[in-house]
Amino acid sequence: MTTPNLSRYSRDPVAFIDLFIRKDEKGRRFRLSPHQRRVLAATIRWDDDGRLQLKVLLWGEMKKSGKTFLAAALLAWWAFTNPNSETIVAANDLDQSVGRVFKTLVAILKQNSALASSARILAEEVTLSNGTTITAISSDYKGAAGSRHSLVVYDELWGFSLERAERLFEELTPPPTEPNAWVLIVTYAGWTGESALLERFYKQGLAGERIDDQLELYRNGDLFMFWSHTPRQPWQTPEYYASQRAILRPTTFARLHENKWVSSESAFITPELWDSCVQPEHQPLLVSKDETEFDAVDIGIKSDLAAVVRVRRRGNQIVLAGVRIWKPTREQPIDLETTVEAHLLELHAHSAVRRILVDPWQAYSSIQRLKAAGLPIEEFPQTVSNTVRMGQCLYDVLKGKNLVLYADDELRQQALNTIAIETPRGFRIAKEKASKKIDGIVALSMAVVAAVDAADRPPFGISVMGQDAPNDDEIRVTQVGEQRVDESIMKDLAAIARGGNSRWFPGG
């Protein structure tokens, strides 16, 4: 394929896609939907002097509307009909670039033989026989400086919240040396006040003139914006949305599936959500060695509370076994050794505790003392990934009614004090005001994580065989009950087999 064969399509992306992109990324028959054709016809237009009328096309639709595929198809059209140019797929990190629009573009080329014959595909770049390159880049804005691009594609611009991502966008504005250079943004809504870059474009587009009486299509100068709240694809069925509504928080559903802007802070646990998991007949459980327990600790010494929460896993349910809360004052801070540590030692002596998760902040010395005493205690720092997982796990078991609670007014009030703060990685638990206490809920969320992980973390032991073993029988060092043996301890035990052989085995 050569450039002259495609010159007739340089101003008609719909005709190009109809002729050359007949299969989607999975090899299935593909056709642009009616609303996609209408938007493209209204936005990608040239004036009498041959100038492209737009500089930015912002395409906002809800999740699973085919935005990524459309972006890849338009990228292919532009690259094949504009020889000797540079095109870029940019995102807030390289994995997203390669994993979404760029990966879809590569699949389109492979599935449509008329295009594949003219493309040389590498891990992060495609070179066409007409001299045009398509490159996936990360948020390294310094590396993007000096680019002579004619098209930049952004996928999910709501995630551009860091300073380096904004600088990348600034570096990649359409250069004046490239005639008809433009920017394509495909995304759904972000968070008000936080997805600042996208929000600026959205407000600019909304302030323009509506140019279609049926579609939510706006023009403000050389910015064209299609911002839809209506599902239009055949797979966006009521059944699909019902299943999504059942597992997502209301604000998350609104952002993802209604393309609505939401606050990054919203109520996390509602009274209805919490109360639906409270069973009137359930009471705090006595300590027992007959049932495995998972504990978690959130430490506060002066201003915050200290809390220990115990849960047990029974099939697909996580059962609240007990809560202990200590309330310090500035004049009388908590003595961790005589309160939290003494309580955990008592539990360990009389219960089958498998894991104890503790935020190491303010608890390092306690963790060391309890480890030395043989407790299965683990550091669980409040990193972004951990706090997101805590929030998601707790919400999932509440929403699915997989958490069995007993009536506890204080814990319930702490649950209602929580808010969810949305981030590109997910939502995390926080409190609305500093005076509101949520320490018991933080500990509960960590305990839920420990219980959820139980099926994926079998206990381990070690088997040592050597010439010193009596009668060459196997000497076994295993866990007590279901308590997991720390890997470092297991390796130390393996060293006992001096001159002999050692092997690992799972379970007890």
LOBAKOL-170946 format. One record per residue (C-alpha): residue number from 1; x negated, y negated, z. Coordinates in steps of 0.05 Angstrom, whole numbers, plus 5000, padded with zeros to 4 digits. Layout:
REM residues N
+------+------+------+------+
| resi |   px |   py |   pz |
+------+------+------+------+
|  NUM |    X |    Y |    Z |
...
+------+------+------+------+
END
This chain:
REM residues 508
+------+------+------+------+
| resi |   px |   py |   pz |
+------+------+------+------+
|    1 | 5000 | 5000 | 5000 |
|    2 | 4974 | 4931 | 4982 |
|    3 | 4995 | 4861 | 4999 |
|    4 | 5028 | 4844 | 4931 |
|    5 | 5077 | 4901 | 4941 |
|    6 | 5103 | 4866 | 5003 |
|    7 | 5103 | 4793 | 4985 |
|    8 | 5178 | 4795 | 4970 |
|    9 | 5191 | 4814 | 5043 |
|   10 | 5148 | 4759 | 5075 |
|   11 | 5210 | 4718 | 5091 |
|   12 | 5259 | 4775 | 5103 |
|   13 | 5243 | 4818 | 5164 |
|   14 | 5310 | 4854 | 5159 |
|   15 | 5297 | 4878 | 5088 |
|   16 | 5226 | 4900 | 5108 |
|   17 | 5251 | 4939 | 5168 |
|   18 | 5308 | 4971 | 5128 |
|   19 | 5260 | 4995 | 5074 |
|   20 | 5197 | 5014 | 5112 |
|   21 | 5219 | 5030 | 5184 |
|   22 | 5271 | 5084 | 5174 |
|   23 | 5251 | 5126 | 5235 |
|   24 | 5243 | 5106 | 5307 |
|   25 | 5183 | 5124 | 5351 |
|   26 | 5211 | 5194 | 5362 |
|   27 | 5225 | 5208 | 5288 |
|   28 | 5300 | 5195 | 5292 |
|   29 | 5337 | 5155 | 5239 |
|   30 | 5336 | 5081 | 5255 |
|   31 | 5377 | 5021 | 5233 |
|   32 | 5379 | 4952 | 5261 |
|   33 | 5443 | 4939 | 5299 |
|   34 | 5492 | 4886 | 5273 |
|   35 | 5476 | 4835 | 5328 |
|   36 | 5400 | 4843 | 5315 |
|   37 | 5411 | 4828 | 5242 |
|   38 | 5452 | 4767 | 5258 |
|   39 | 5401 | 4739 | 5307 |
|   40 | 5343 | 4750 | 5259 |
|   41 | 5380 | 4717 | 5201 |
|   42 | 5395 | 4656 | 5244 |
|   43 | 5326 | 4647 | 5275 |
|   44 | 5272 | 4669 | 5227 |
|   45 | 5281 | 4617 | 5172 |
|   46 | 5238 | 4571 | 5130 |
|   47 | 5250 | 4499 | 5109 |
|   48 | 5243 | 4473 | 5038 |
|   49 | 5169 | 4461 | 5048 |
|   50 | 5156 | 4533 | 5066 |
|   51 | 5147 | 4521 | 5141 |
|   52 | 5174 | 4570 | 5191 |
|   53 | 5226 | 4532 | 5232 |
|   54 | 5211 | 4565 | 5298 |
|   55 | 5149 | 4566 | 5342 |
|   56 | 5178 | 4609 | 5397 |
|   57 | 5232 | 4663 | 5394 |
|   58 | 5256 | 4683 | 5463 |
|   59 | 5297 | 4747 | 5460 |
|   60 | 5329 | 4762 | 5527 |
|   61 | 5372 | 4824 | 5535 |
|   62 | 5385 | 4873 | 5591 |
|   63 | 5344 | 4935 | 5601 |
|   64 | 5350 | 4991 | 5549 |
|   65 | 5374 | 4945 | 5494 |
|   66 | 5319 | 4964 | 5445 |
|   67 | 5278 | 4901 | 5455 |
|   68 | 5210 | 4935 | 5456 |
|   69 | 5224 | 4973 | 5391 |
|   70 | 5250 | 4910 | 5358 |
|   71 | 5187 | 4872 | 5379 |
|   72 | 5143 | 4927 | 5350 |
|   73 | 5183 | 4927 | 5285 |
|   74 | 5177 | 4852 | 5278 |
|   75 | 5103 | 4857 | 5293 |
|   76 | 5095 | 4908 | 5237 |
|   77 | 5134 | 4864 | 5188 |
|   78 | 5091 | 4803 | 5203 |
|   79 | 5025 | 4841 | 5201 |
|   80 | 5040 | 4876 | 5135 |
|   81 | 5066 | 4813 | 5100 |
|   82 | 5012 | 4764 | 5125 |
|   83 | 4944 | 4788 | 5101 |
|   84 | 4879 | 4771 | 5135 |
|   85 | 4911 | 4747 | 5199 |
|   86 | 4905 | 4763 | 5273 |
|   87 | 4963 | 4787 | 5314 |
|   88 | 4963 | 4800 | 5388 |
|   89 | 5004 | 4841 | 5437 |
|   90 | 4995 | 4808 | 5504 |
|   91 | 5020 | 4827 | 5573 |
|   92 | 5003 | 4816 | 5646 |
|   93 | 4957 | 4877 | 5645 |
|   94 | 4926 | 4921 | 5591 |
|   95 | 4964 | 4984 | 5609 |
|   96 | 5030 | 4949 | 5598 |
|   97 | 5007 | 4923 | 5530 |
|   98 | 4984 | 4991 | 5506 |
|   99 | 5040 | 5028 | 5540 |
|  100 | 5098 | 4989 | 5512 |
|  101 | 5098 | 4946 | 5449 |
|  102 | 5031 | 4970 | 5423 |
|  103 | 5046 | 5043 | 5436 |
|  104 | 5113 | 5036 | 5401 |
|  105 | 5080 | 5002 | 5342 |
|  106 | 5031 | 5060 | 5335 |
|  107 | 5089 | 5109 | 5338 |
|  108 | 5126 | 5070 | 5284 |
|  109 | 5066 | 5073 | 5239 |
|  110 | 5058 | 5148 | 5249 |
|  111 | 5131 | 5164 | 5239 |
|  112 | 5138 | 5122 | 5175 |
|  113 | 5089 | 5147 | 5123 |
|  114 | 5095 | 5086 | 5077 |
|  115 | 5062 | 5045 | 5132 |
|  116 | 5015 | 5097 | 5161 |
|  117 | 4975 | 5103 | 5097 |
|  118 | 4952 | 5030 | 5104 |
|  119 | 4935 | 5030 | 5178 |
|  120 | 4872 | 5050 | 5216 |
|  121 | 4893 | 5063 | 5288 |
|  122 | 4846 | 5057 | 5347 |
|  123 | 4860 | 5058 | 5422 |
|  124 | 4873 | 4983 | 5429 |
|  125 | 4872 | 4958 | 5357 |
|  126 | 4904 | 4972 | 5290 |
|  127 | 4871 | 4948 | 5226 |
|  128 | 4912 | 4944 | 5162 |
|  129 | 4886 | 4950 | 5091 |
|  130 | 4907 | 4878 | 5078 |
|  131 | 4856 | 4854 | 5129 |
|  132 | 4904 | 4839 | 5186 |
|  133 | 4889 | 4864 | 5256 |
|  134 | 4937 | 4879 | 5313 |
|  135 | 4903 | 4877 | 5381 |
|  136 | 4928 | 4894 | 5451 |
|  137 | 4897 | 4849 | 5504 |
|  138 | 4901 | 4842 | 5579 |
|  139 | 4907 | 4780 | 5622 |
|  140 | 4833 | 4762 | 5610 |
|  141 | 4848 | 4693 | 5583 |
|  142 | 4774 | 4678 | 5574 |
|  143 | 4770 | 4734 | 5523 |
|  144 | 4829 | 4705 | 5486 |
|  145 | 4798 | 4637 | 5477 |
|  146 | 4783 | 4618 | 5405 |
|  147 | 4832 | 4668 | 5375 |
|  148 | 4860 | 4651 | 5306 |
|  149 | 4925 | 4688 | 5315 |
|  150 | 4987 | 4678 | 5274 |
|  151 | 5033 | 4718 | 5321 |
|  152 | 5031 | 4735 | 5395 |
|  153 | 5082 | 4784 | 5425 |
|  154 | 5098 | 4783 | 5499 |
|  155 | 5137 | 4840 | 5532 |
|  156 | 5174 | 4825 | 5597 |
|  157 | 5149 | 4755 | 5609 |
|  158 | 5182 | 4755 | 5678 |
|  159 | 5119 | 4790 | 5703 |
|  160 | 5074 | 4731 | 5685 |
|  161 | 5072 | 4702 | 5755 |
|  162 | 4997 | 4699 | 5769 |
|  163 | 4954 | 4639 | 5750 |
|  164 | 4911 | 4681 | 5704 |
|  165 | 4972 | 4703 | 5665 |
|  166 | 4995 | 4631 | 5656 |
|  167 | 4925 | 4613 | 5631 |
|  168 | 4928 | 4670 | 5581 |
|  169 | 4993 | 4642 | 5554 |
|  170 | 4963 | 4573 | 5549 |
|  171 | 4903 | 4601 | 5510 |
|  172 | 4950 | 4636 | 5462 |
|  173 | 4997 | 4580 | 5442 |
|  174 | 5004 | 4576 | 5366 |
|  175 | 4939 | 4545 | 5338 |
|  176 | 4948 | 4487 | 5289 |
|  177 | 4898 | 4519 | 5241 |
|  178 | 4945 | 4578 | 5227 |
|  179 | 5005 | 4558 | 5185 |
|  180 | 5071 | 4585 | 5212 |
|  181 | 5040 | 4615 | 5275 |
|  182 | 5093 | 4634 | 5326 |
|  183 | 5107 | 4670 | 5391 |
|  184 | 5156 | 4727 | 5403 |
|  185 | 5180 | 4740 | 5474 |
|  186 | 5224 | 4800 | 5491 |
|  187 | 5246 | 4806 | 5562 |
|  188 | 5301 | 4809 | 5613 |
|  189 | 5313 | 4759 | 5669 |
|  190 | 5265 | 4745 | 5725 |
|  191 | 5268 | 4714 | 5795 |
|  192 | 5286 | 4641 | 5803 |
|  193 | 5228 | 4601 | 5829 |
|  194 | 5177 | 4657 | 5818 |
|  195 | 5180 | 4677 | 5744 |
|  196 | 5162 | 4605 | 5730 |
|  197 | 5136 | 4612 | 5658 |
|  198 | 5196 | 4650 | 5633 |
|  199 | 5244 | 4606 | 5673 |
|  200 | 5216 | 4544 | 5638 |
|  201 | 5230 | 4573 | 5569 |
|  202 | 5299 | 4598 | 5591 |
|  203 | 5320 | 4529 | 5617 |
|  204 | 5292 | 4495 | 5555 |
|  205 | 5332 | 4542 | 5510 |
|  206 | 5395 | 4535 | 5551 |
|  207 | 5390 | 4459 | 5546 |
|  208 | 5392 | 4464 | 5470 |
|  209 | 5449 | 4471 | 5421 |
|  210 | 5488 | 4536 | 5416 |
|  211 | 5485 | 4556 | 5343 |
|  212 | 5529 | 4617 | 5341 |
|  213 | 5602 | 4622 | 5363 |
|  214 | 5597 | 4697 | 5378 |
|  215 | 5526 | 4709 | 5402 |
|  216 | 5491 | 4673 | 5460 |
|  217 | 5443 | 4640 | 5412 |
|  218 | 5411 | 4572 | 5425 |
|  219 | 5363 | 4524 | 5390 |
|  220 | 5322 | 4469 | 5422 |
|  221 | 5273 | 4441 | 5372 |
|  222 | 5227 | 4497 | 5349 |
|  223 | 5249 | 4543 | 5406 |
|  224 | 5303 | 4593 | 5389 |
|  225 | 5333 | 4634 | 5446 |
|  226 | 5380 | 4694 | 5445 |
|  227 | 5400 | 4707 | 5517 |
|  228 | 5453 | 4761 | 5523 |
|  229 | 5492 | 4789 | 5582 |
|  230 | 5531 | 4838 | 5538 |
|  231 | 5510 | 4911 | 5526 |
|  232 | 5514 | 4924 | 5451 |
|  233 | 5478 | 4990 | 5440 |
|  234 | 5517 | 5056 | 5435 |
|  235 | 5476 | 5087 | 5491 |
|  236 | 5494 | 5032 | 5540 |
|  237 | 5556 | 5068 | 5564 |
|  238 | 5600 | 5056 | 5625 |
|  239 | 5575 | 5122 | 5653 |
|  240 | 5502 | 5099 | 5647 |
|  241 | 5517 | 5034 | 5684 |
|  242 | 5557 | 5070 | 5737 |
|  243 | 5498 | 5115 | 5752 |
|  244 | 5450 | 5056 | 5754 |
|  245 | 5497 | 5016 | 5799 |
|  246 | 5499 | 5075 | 5848 |
|  247 | 5424 | 5075 | 5859 |
|  248 | 5404 | 5001 | 5852 |
|  249 | 5413 | 4943 | 5899 |
|  250 | 5464 | 4893 | 5872 |
|  251 | 5412 | 4839 | 5856 |
|  252 | 5367 | 4889 | 5821 |
|  253 | 5425 | 4915 | 5779 |
|  254 | 5444 | 4843 | 5761 |
|  255 | 5374 | 4827 | 5737 |
|  256 | 5360 | 4892 | 5700 |
|  257 | 5427 | 4909 | 5671 |
|  258 | 5464 | 4843 | 5667 |
|  259 | 5403 | 4800 | 5649 |
|  260 | 5419 | 4751 | 5705 |
|  261 | 5370 | 4709 | 5743 |
|  262 | 5367 | 4726 | 5817 |
|  263 | 5331 | 4702 | 5879 |
|  264 | 5270 | 4742 | 5897 |
|  265 | 5298 | 4745 | 5968 |
|  266 | 5364 | 4780 | 5980 |
|  267 | 5399 | 4820 | 6033 |
|  268 | 5367 | 4888 | 6040 |
|  269 | 5412 | 4928 | 6085 |
|  270 | 5485 | 4908 | 6089 |
|  271 | 5531 | 4929 | 6146 |
|  272 | 5569 | 4975 | 6100 |
|  273 | 5505 | 5010 | 6077 |
|  274 | 5480 | 5021 | 6148 |
|  275 | 5547 | 5041 | 6179 |
|  276 | 5560 | 5092 | 6124 |
|  277 | 5501 | 5133 | 6151 |
|  278 | 5521 | 5129 | 6224 |
|  279 | 5553 | 5194 | 6249 |
|  280 | 5592 | 5182 | 6314 |
|  281 | 5577 | 5252 | 6340 |
|  282 | 5502 | 5245 | 6329 |
|  283 | 5461 | 5228 | 6391 |
|  284 | 5386 | 5218 | 6404 |
|  285 | 5351 | 5285 | 6402 |
|  286 | 5311 | 5314 | 6460 |
|  287 | 5238 | 5330 | 6447 |
|  288 | 5229 | 5401 | 6423 |
|  289 | 5176 | 5446 | 6393 |
|  290 | 5228 | 5483 | 6353 |
|  291 | 5235 | 5430 | 6299 |
|  292 | 5182 | 5391 | 6260 |
|  293 | 5181 | 5316 | 6274 |
|  294 | 5154 | 5256 | 6237 |
|  295 | 5137 | 5194 | 6277 |
|  296 | 5117 | 5123 | 6258 |
|  297 | 5093 | 5064 | 6298 |
|  298 | 5097 | 4989 | 6286 |
|  299 | 5055 | 4949 | 6335 |
|  300 | 5069 | 4881 | 6363 |
|  301 | 5031 | 4856 | 6424 |
|  302 | 5054 | 4785 | 6437 |
|  303 | 5105 | 4756 | 6388 |
|  304 | 5132 | 4818 | 6354 |
|  305 | 5161 | 4882 | 6384 |
|  306 | 5127 | 4949 | 6387 |
|  307 | 5168 | 5008 | 6362 |
|  308 | 5162 | 5083 | 6356 |
|  309 | 5213 | 5119 | 6312 |
|  310 | 5221 | 5194 | 6308 |
|  311 | 5256 | 5230 | 6251 |
|  312 | 5266 | 5303 | 6231 |
|  313 | 5279 | 5332 | 6162 |
|  314 | 5336 | 5381 | 6154 |
|  315 | 5342 | 5402 | 6082 |
|  316 | 5359 | 5341 | 6041 |
|  317 | 5374 | 5300 | 6102 |
|  318 | 5329 | 5258 | 6147 |
|  319 | 5356 | 5255 | 6218 |
|  320 | 5340 | 5199 | 6266 |
|  321 | 5314 | 5234 | 6329 |
|  322 | 5297 | 5175 | 6373 |
|  323 | 5275 | 5102 | 6378 |
|  324 | 5232 | 5070 | 6432 |
|  325 | 5221 | 4994 | 6432 |
|  326 | 5177 | 4951 | 6477 |
|  327 | 5188 | 4876 | 6482 |
|  328 | 5127 | 4835 | 6499 |
|  329 | 5124 | 4763 | 6520 |
|  330 | 5068 | 4712 | 6510 |
|  331 | 5056 | 4714 | 6585 |
|  332 | 5058 | 4790 | 6589 |
|  333 | 5034 | 4823 | 6525 |
|  334 | 5040 | 4898 | 6514 |
|  335 | 4987 | 4944 | 6543 |
|  336 | 4984 | 4995 | 6487 |
|  337 | 4950 | 5049 | 6528 |
|  338 | 5004 | 5052 | 6581 |
|  339 | 5063 | 5043 | 6533 |
|  340 | 5057 | 5065 | 6461 |
|  341 | 4997 | 5111 | 6469 |
|  342 | 5026 | 5144 | 6532 |
|  343 | 5092 | 5155 | 6496 |
|  344 | 5058 | 5186 | 6435 |
|  345 | 5016 | 5232 | 6479 |
|  346 | 5080 | 5255 | 6514 |
|  347 | 5114 | 5268 | 6448 |
|  348 | 5054 | 5307 | 6422 |
|  349 | 5052 | 5350 | 6484 |
|  350 | 5125 | 5370 | 6480 |
|  351 | 5144 | 5364 | 6406 |
|  352 | 5122 | 5394 | 6339 |
|  353 | 5097 | 5328 | 6312 |
|  354 | 5070 | 5338 | 6242 |
|  355 | 5051 | 5266 | 6223 |
|  356 | 5046 | 5199 | 6257 |
|  357 | 5039 | 5139 | 6212 |
|  358 | 5012 | 5074 | 6241 |
|  359 | 4997 | 5006 | 6213 |
|  360 | 4924 | 4997 | 6235 |
|  361 | 4933 | 4922 | 6245 |
|  362 | 4926 | 4911 | 6320 |
|  363 | 4923 | 4987 | 6330 |
|  364 | 4853 | 5008 | 6310 |
|  365 | 4829 | 5025 | 6380 |
|  366 | 4894 | 5062 | 6395 |
|  367 | 4887 | 5103 | 6331 |
|  368 | 4816 | 5124 | 6350 |
|  369 | 4836 | 5145 | 6420 |
|  370 | 4896 | 5184 | 6396 |
|  371 | 4856 | 5219 | 6342 |
|  372 | 4805 | 5239 | 6394 |
|  373 | 4862 | 5268 | 6435 |
|  374 | 4883 | 5312 | 6376 |
|  375 | 4944 | 5275 | 6351 |
|  376 | 4960 | 5280 | 6276 |
|  377 | 4957 | 5204 | 6269 |
|  378 | 4943 | 5169 | 6203 |
|  379 | 4930 | 5098 | 6183 |
|  380 | 4985 | 5069 | 6139 |
|  381 | 4964 | 4998 | 6122 |
|  382 | 5016 | 4949 | 6099 |
|  383 | 4990 | 4942 | 6028 |
|  384 | 5035 | 4920 | 5972 |
|  385 | 5042 | 4991 | 5946 |
|  386 | 5057 | 5019 | 6015 |
|  387 | 5108 | 4965 | 6033 |
|  388 | 5143 | 4974 | 5966 |
|  389 | 5146 | 5049 | 5978 |
|  390 | 5173 | 5039 | 6048 |
|  391 | 5228 | 4994 | 6023 |
|  392 | 5247 | 5039 | 5965 |
|  393 | 5247 | 5104 | 6006 |
|  394 | 5290 | 5073 | 6061 |
|  395 | 5339 | 5043 | 6011 |
|  396 | 5344 | 5109 | 5973 |
|  397 | 5362 | 5151 | 6034 |
|  398 | 5412 | 5099 | 6058 |
|  399 | 5444 | 5092 | 5990 |
|  400 | 5446 | 5167 | 5980 |
|  401 | 5472 | 5179 | 6051 |
|  402 | 5412 | 5224 | 6063 |
|  403 | 5396 | 5189 | 6129 |
|  404 | 5434 | 5210 | 6191 |
|  405 | 5437 | 5155 | 6244 |
|  406 | 5466 | 5150 | 6313 |
|  407 | 5499 | 5087 | 6339 |
|  408 | 5446 | 5039 | 6364 |
|  409 | 5465 | 4966 | 6366 |
|  410 | 5394 | 4939 | 6370 |
|  411 | 5368 | 4980 | 6312 |
|  412 | 5430 | 4961 | 6271 |
|  413 | 5418 | 4887 | 6284 |
|  414 | 5346 | 4894 | 6262 |
|  415 | 5370 | 4928 | 6198 |
|  416 | 5416 | 4869 | 6184 |
|  417 | 5358 | 4821 | 6197 |
|  418 | 5319 | 4849 | 6138 |
|  419 | 5314 | 4819 | 6069 |
|  420 | 5285 | 4848 | 6006 |
|  421 | 5231 | 4809 | 5970 |
|  422 | 5225 | 4828 | 5897 |
|  423 | 5157 | 4835 | 5864 |
|  424 | 5136 | 4862 | 5796 |
|  425 | 5119 | 4927 | 5832 |
|  426 | 5185 | 4933 | 5868 |
|  427 | 5217 | 4904 | 5930 |
|  428 | 5188 | 4903 | 6000 |
|  429 | 5221 | 4893 | 6068 |
|  430 | 5214 | 4826 | 6104 |
|  431 | 5252 | 4786 | 6155 |
|  432 | 5293 | 4724 | 6140 |
|  433 | 5265 | 4684 | 6199 |
|  434 | 5205 | 4692 | 6244 |
|  435 | 5252 | 4696 | 6304 |
|  436 | 5289 | 4756 | 6274 |
|  437 | 5260 | 4823 | 6294 |
|  438 | 5254 | 4882 | 6246 |
|  439 | 5198 | 4923 | 6277 |
|  440 | 5243 | 4983 | 6289 |
|  441 | 5265 | 4983 | 6216 |
|  442 | 5192 | 4978 | 6193 |
|  443 | 5175 | 5039 | 6236 |
|  444 | 5237 | 5075 | 6210 |
|  445 | 5217 | 5063 | 6138 |
|  446 | 5147 | 5091 | 6151 |
|  447 | 5177 | 5152 | 6186 |
|  448 | 5222 | 5163 | 6125 |
|  449 | 5162 | 5160 | 6079 |
|  450 | 5128 | 5214 | 6122 |
|  451 | 5189 | 5258 | 6120 |
|  452 | 5201 | 5248 | 6045 |
|  453 | 5129 | 5268 | 6033 |
|  454 | 5135 | 5331 | 6075 |
|  455 | 5152 | 5377 | 6017 |
|  456 | 5091 | 5352 | 5978 |
|  457 | 5041 | 5358 | 6036 |
|  458 | 5037 | 5430 | 6059 |
|  459 | 4995 | 5444 | 6121 |
|  460 | 4925 | 5470 | 6109 |
|  461 | 4878 | 5516 | 6146 |
|  462 | 4809 | 5544 | 6133 |
|  463 | 4784 | 5615 | 6128 |
|  464 | 4712 | 5629 | 6144 |
|  465 | 4678 | 5695 | 6126 |
|  466 | 4605 | 5709 | 6140 |
|  467 | 4554 | 5760 | 6162 |
|  468 | 4564 | 5739 | 6235 |
|  469 | 4638 | 5754 | 6234 |
|  470 | 4655 | 5815 | 6277 |
|  471 | 4666 | 5875 | 6232 |
|  472 | 4665 | 5828 | 6173 |
|  473 | 4736 | 5809 | 6191 |
|  474 | 4763 | 5743 | 6171 |
|  475 | 4758 | 5688 | 6222 |
|  476 | 4816 | 5639 | 6213 |
|  477 | 4823 | 5568 | 6237 |
|  478 | 4894 | 5543 | 6224 |
|  479 | 4942 | 5491 | 6246 |
|  480 | 4987 | 5495 | 6306 |
|  481 | 5058 | 5500 | 6283 |
|  482 | 5064 | 5455 | 6222 |
|  483 | 5012 | 5404 | 6243 |
|  484 | 4968 | 5386 | 6184 |
|  485 | 4893 | 5395 | 6195 |
|  486 | 4854 | 5335 | 6172 |
|  487 | 4810 | 5350 | 6111 |
|  488 | 4747 | 5322 | 6143 |
|  489 | 4757 | 5370 | 6202 |
|  490 | 4767 | 5428 | 6154 |
|  491 | 4701 | 5412 | 6119 |
|  492 | 4666 | 5410 | 6186 |
|  493 | 4694 | 5477 | 6204 |
|  494 | 4671 | 5505 | 6137 |
|  495 | 4601 | 5486 | 6156 |
|  496 | 4604 | 5538 | 6212 |
|  497 | 4595 | 5592 | 6160 |
|  498 | 4520 | 5583 | 6156 |
|  499 | 4491 | 5634 | 6110 |
|  500 | 4559 | 5662 | 6095 |
|  501 | 4617 | 5646 | 6049 |
|  502 | 4675 | 5600 | 6061 |
|  503 | 4739 | 5590 | 6024 |
|  504 | 4800 | 5545 | 6029 |
|  505 | 4870 | 5570 | 6034 |
|  506 | 4937 | 5534 | 6038 |
|  507 | 4987 | 5542 | 6093 |
|  508 | 4983 | 5578 | 6159 |
+------+------+------+------+
END
